Amino acid sequence: MDEFKELIRKAVAWIKNVVKRIINGVLNFFSHVVSWFRSLKLNPQTDIPFVINAKDPQFREMLKNAPMKDVGLFKGVYNEQTETITHHEYIAADSCDAQTNQVIGNEALVVLK
C-alpha cells in the first residue's frame, strides 16, 4: 500500500494536466464516481479504482493550491501490471451526497472494490 501511495504522490505532480470537472451543486457518488468507473470497463485483475479526498492536507500540498469548490475528489485507476495510473479525473463540487461521505469518511485515499 505504501508503494501505491507513493505512486499517487508522484502522479499528482502532473495533476495540472488532469481533466477537471466542476459541479455546481452536490457531488453524487453514484452519478459522478461509480458511473465513471463503470464506463471504463476495467479489468478487475489489473485495474484498481480509487478516489482521493481533495481536502486532505497532503493532497492539497501536492496540488499547490486548494480546490476552487468546498469539496473535491481525485478519482483514478491504478494498473498493477504497468504500475501506472491509466485513467484520472478531478471533480470539485459545492458539497457531497451522503453516500460519498459514507465511502470517504475521514480517509485521504480509498481503494474501491
CYANA upper distance limits for C-alpha pairs under 8 A (distance plus 0.5 A):
  1 MET  CA      5 LYS  CA      6.75
  2 ASP  CA      6 GLU  CA      6.63
  3 GLU  CA      7 LEU  CA      6.67
  4 PHE  CA      8 ILE  CA      6.82
  5 LYS  CA      9 ARG  CA      6.78
  6 GLU  CA     10 LYS  CA      6.79
  7 LEU  CA     11 ALA  CA      6.53
  7 LEU  CA     84 THR  CA      8.30
  8 ILE  CA     12 VAL  CA      6.71
  9 ARG  CA     13 ALA  CA      7.51
  9 ARG  CA     59 PHE  CA      8.47
  9 ARG  CA     62 MET  CA      7.69
 10 LYS  CA     14 TRP  CA      8.32
 11 ALA  CA     15 ILE  CA      7.31
 11 ALA  CA     85 ILE  CA      7.96
 12 VAL  CA     62 MET  CA      6.83
 12 VAL  CA     63 LEU  CA      7.31
 13 ALA  CA     62 MET  CA      7.35
 13 ALA  CA     63 LEU  CA      7.95
 14 TRP  CA     18 VAL  CA      7.91
 15 ILE  CA     63 LEU  CA      7.60
 16 LYS  CA     63 LEU  CA      8.43
 18 VAL  CA     88 HIS  CA      7.22
 18 VAL  CA     89 GLU  CA      6.37
 18 VAL  CA     90 TYR  CA      7.20
 19 VAL  CA     88 HIS  CA      7.74
 19 VAL  CA     89 GLU  CA      5.54
 19 VAL  CA     90 TYR  CA      6.73
 20 LYS  CA     89 GLU  CA      6.39
 20 LYS  CA     90 TYR  CA      5.22
 20 LYS  CA     91 ILE  CA      6.33
 20 LYS  CA     92 ALA  CA      8.23
 21 ARG  CA     89 GLU  CA      8.03
 21 ARG  CA     90 TYR  CA      6.77
 21 ARG  CA     91 ILE  CA      5.35
 21 ARG  CA     92 ALA  CA      6.88
 22 ILE  CA     69 LYS  CA      8.35
 22 ILE  CA     91 ILE  CA      6.35
 22 ILE  CA     92 ALA  CA      5.35
 22 ILE  CA     93 ALA  CA      6.35
 23 ILE  CA     27 LEU  CA      7.33
 23 ILE  CA     91 ILE  CA      7.78
 23 ILE  CA     92 ALA  CA      6.50
 23 ILE  CA     93 ALA  CA      5.02
 23 ILE  CA     94 ASP  CA      7.49
 24 ASN  CA     93 ALA  CA      6.36
 24 ASN  CA     94 ASP  CA      6.57
 25 GLY  CA     93 ALA  CA      6.43
 25 GLY  CA     94 ASP  CA      5.55
 25 GLY  CA     95 SER  CA      6.96
 26 VAL  CA     93 ALA  CA      6.53
 26 VAL  CA     94 ASP  CA      6.28
 26 VAL  CA     95 SER  CA      5.21
 26 VAL  CA     96 CYS  CA      5.59
 26 VAL  CA     97 ASP  CA      6.58
 27 LEU  CA     32 HIS  CA      7.07
 27 LEU  CA     92 ALA  CA      8.27
 27 LEU  CA     93 ALA  CA      6.18
 27 LEU  CA     94 ASP  CA      7.92
 27 LEU  CA     95 SER  CA      6.49
 27 LEU  CA     96 CYS  CA      5.00
 27 LEU  CA     97 ASP  CA      6.41
 27 LEU  CA    100 THR  CA      8.14
 28 ASN  CA     32 HIS  CA      6.06
 28 ASN  CA     33 VAL  CA      7.94
 28 ASN  CA     96 CYS  CA      6.80
 28 ASN  CA     97 ASP  CA      5.76
 28 ASN  CA     99 GLN  CA      8.04
 28 ASN  CA    100 THR  CA      7.28
 29 PHE  CA     33 VAL  CA      5.62
 29 PHE  CA     34 VAL  CA      6.85
 29 PHE  CA     96 CYS  CA      8.23
 29 PHE  CA     97 ASP  CA      7.27
 29 PHE  CA     99 GLN  CA      6.52
 29 PHE  CA    100 THR  CA      5.42
 30 PHE  CA     34 VAL  CA      5.23
 30 PHE  CA     35 SER  CA      6.53
 31 SER  CA     35 SER  CA      6.05
 31 SER  CA     36 TRP  CA      8.15
 32 HIS  CA     36 TRP  CA      6.84
 33 VAL  CA     37 PHE  CA      6.93
 33 VAL  CA     75 LYS  CA      8.03
 34 VAL  CA     38 ARG  CA      6.68
 35 SER  CA     39 SER  CA      6.63
 36 TRP  CA     40 LEU  CA      7.29
 37 PHE  CA     41 LYS  CA      7.85
 37 PHE  CA     42 LEU  CA      7.98
 37 PHE  CA     49 PRO  CA      7.68
 38 ARG  CA     42 LEU  CA      7.78
 42 LEU  CA     47 ASP  CA      6.55
 43 ASN  CA     47 ASP  CA      5.93
 44 PRO  CA     48 ILE  CA      7.66
 46 THR  CA     78 TYR  CA      8.47
 46 THR  CA     79 ASN  CA      5.79
 46 THR  CA     80 GLU  CA      5.68
 46 THR  CA     81 GLN  CA      6.65
 47 ASP  CA     77 VAL  CA      6.52
 47 ASP  CA     78 TYR  CA      6.02
 47 ASP  CA     79 ASN  CA      5.01
 47 ASP  CA     80 GLU  CA      6.89
 48 ILE  CA     77 VAL  CA      5.81
 48 ILE  CA     78 TYR  CA      5.43
 48 ILE  CA     79 ASN  CA      6.79
 48 ILE  CA     80 GLU  CA      7.96
 48 ILE  CA    111 VAL  CA      7.45
 48 ILE  CA    112 LEU  CA      7.65
 48 ILE  CA    113 LYS  CA      8.14
 49 PRO  CA     75 LYS  CA      7.97
 49 PRO  CA     76 GLY  CA      6.29
 49 PRO  CA     77 VAL  CA      4.85
 49 PRO  CA     78 TYR  CA      6.88
 49 PRO  CA    111 VAL  CA      6.60
 49 PRO  CA    112 LEU  CA      5.94
 49 PRO  CA    113 LYS  CA      7.78
 50 PHE  CA     75 LYS  CA      6.21
 50 PHE  CA     76 GLY  CA      6.03
 50 PHE  CA     77 VAL  CA      6.68
 50 PHE  CA     78 TYR  CA      8.20
 50 PHE  CA    109 LEU  CA      7.62
 50 PHE  CA    110 VAL  CA      6.10
 50 PHE  CA    111 VAL  CA      4.84
 50 PHE  CA    112 LEU  CA      5.87
 51 VAL  CA     73 LEU  CA      6.71
 51 VAL  CA     74 PHE  CA      5.97
 51 VAL  CA     75 LYS  CA      4.74
 51 VAL  CA     76 GLY  CA      6.92
 51 VAL  CA    109 LEU  CA      6.46
 51 VAL  CA    110 VAL  CA      5.98
 51 VAL  CA    111 VAL  CA      7.19
 51 VAL  CA    112 LEU  CA      8.16
 52 ILE  CA     59 PHE  CA      8.39
 52 ILE  CA     73 LEU  CA      5.98
 52 ILE  CA     74 PHE  CA      5.52
 52 ILE  CA     75 LYS  CA      6.86
 52 ILE  CA    108 ALA  CA      6.00
 52 ILE  CA    109 LEU  CA      5.01
 52 ILE  CA    110 VAL  CA      6.92
 53 ASN  CA     59 PHE  CA      8.17
 53 ASN  CA     72 GLY  CA      6.87
 53 ASN  CA     73 LEU  CA      5.52
 53 ASN  CA     74 PHE  CA      7.27
 53 ASN  CA    104 ILE  CA      7.63
 53 ASN  CA    107 GLU  CA      7.64
 53 ASN  CA    108 ALA  CA      5.49
 53 ASN  CA    109 LEU  CA      6.95
 54 ALA  CA     59 PHE  CA      6.43
 54 ALA  CA     60 ARG  CA      6.91
 54 ALA  CA     67 PRO  CA      7.66
 54 ALA  CA     71 VAL  CA      7.38
 54 ALA  CA     72 GLY  CA      5.30
 54 ALA  CA     73 LEU  CA      5.57
 54 ALA  CA     74 PHE  CA      6.98
 54 ALA  CA    108 ALA  CA      8.25
 55 LYS  CA     59 PHE  CA      7.58
 55 LYS  CA     60 ARG  CA      6.97
 55 LYS  CA     66 ALA  CA      8.32
 55 LYS  CA     67 PRO  CA      8.31
 55 LYS  CA     71 VAL  CA      7.14
 55 LYS  CA     72 GLY  CA      7.22
 56 ASP  CA     60 ARG  CA      6.72
 56 ASP  CA    108 ALA  CA      6.10
 57 PRO  CA     61 GLU  CA      6.66
 58 GLN  CA     62 MET  CA      6.73
 59 PHE  CA     63 LEU  CA      6.74
 60 ARG  CA     64 LYS  CA      6.63
 60 ARG  CA     65 ASN  CA      6.66
 60 ARG  CA     66 ALA  CA      6.15
 60 ARG  CA     67 PRO  CA      8.30
 61 GLU  CA     65 ASN  CA      7.47
 67 PRO  CA     71 VAL  CA      7.71
 67 PRO  CA     72 GLY  CA      7.06
 67 PRO  CA     92 ALA  CA      7.28
 68 MET  CA     92 ALA  CA      7.60
 69 LYS  CA     92 ALA  CA      6.06
 69 LYS  CA     93 ALA  CA      5.92
 69 LYS  CA     94 ASP  CA      6.08
 70 ASP  CA     92 ALA  CA      7.93
 70 ASP  CA     93 ALA  CA      6.89
 70 ASP  CA     94 ASP  CA      5.70
 70 ASP  CA     95 SER  CA      6.86
 71 VAL  CA     92 ALA  CA      6.20
 71 VAL  CA     93 ALA  CA      5.96
 71 VAL  CA     94 ASP  CA      6.63
 71 VAL  CA     95 SER  CA      6.24
 71 VAL  CA     96 CYS  CA      7.52
 72 GLY  CA     90 TYR  CA      7.67
 72 GLY  CA     91 ILE  CA      5.90
 72 GLY  CA     92 ALA  CA      4.62
 72 GLY  CA     93 ALA  CA      6.66
 73 LEU  CA     90 TYR  CA      6.27
 73 LEU  CA     91 ILE  CA      5.74
 73 LEU  CA     92 ALA  CA      7.03
 74 PHE  CA     88 HIS  CA      7.70
 74 PHE  CA     89 GLU  CA      6.37
 74 PHE  CA     90 TYR  CA      4.85
 74 PHE  CA     91 ILE  CA      6.83
 75 LYS  CA     88 HIS  CA      6.07
 75 LYS  CA     89 GLU  CA      5.96
 75 LYS  CA     90 TYR  CA      6.76
 75 LYS  CA     91 ILE  CA      8.38
 76 GLY  CA     85 ILE  CA      7.17
 76 GLY  CA     86 THR  CA      7.84
 76 GLY  CA     87 HIS  CA      5.75
 76 GLY  CA     88 HIS  CA      4.56
 76 GLY  CA     89 GLU  CA      6.94
 77 VAL  CA     85 ILE  CA      5.97
 77 VAL  CA     86 THR  CA      6.16
 77 VAL  CA     87 HIS  CA      5.78
 77 VAL  CA     88 HIS  CA      7.10
 78 TYR  CA     83 GLU  CA      7.32
 78 TYR  CA     84 THR  CA      6.25
 78 TYR  CA     85 ILE  CA      4.91
 78 TYR  CA     86 THR  CA      6.68
 78 TYR  CA     87 HIS  CA      8.29
 79 ASN  CA     83 GLU  CA      5.95
 79 ASN  CA     84 THR  CA      6.02
 79 ASN  CA     85 ILE  CA      6.64
 79 ASN  CA     86 THR  CA      7.05
 80 GLU  CA     84 THR  CA      7.77
 96 CYS  CA    100 THR  CA      6.46
 96 CYS  CA    101 ASN  CA      6.97
 97 ASP  CA    101 ASN  CA      6.98
 98 ALA  CA    102 GLN  CA      6.58
 99 GLN  CA    103 VAL  CA      6.65
100 THR  CA    104 ILE  CA      6.51
101 ASN  CA    105 GLY  CA      5.88
103 VAL  CA    110 VAL  CA      8.35
104 ILE  CA    108 ALA  CA      8.06
104 ILE  CA    109 LEU  CA      8.33
104 ILE  CA    110 VAL  CA      7.08
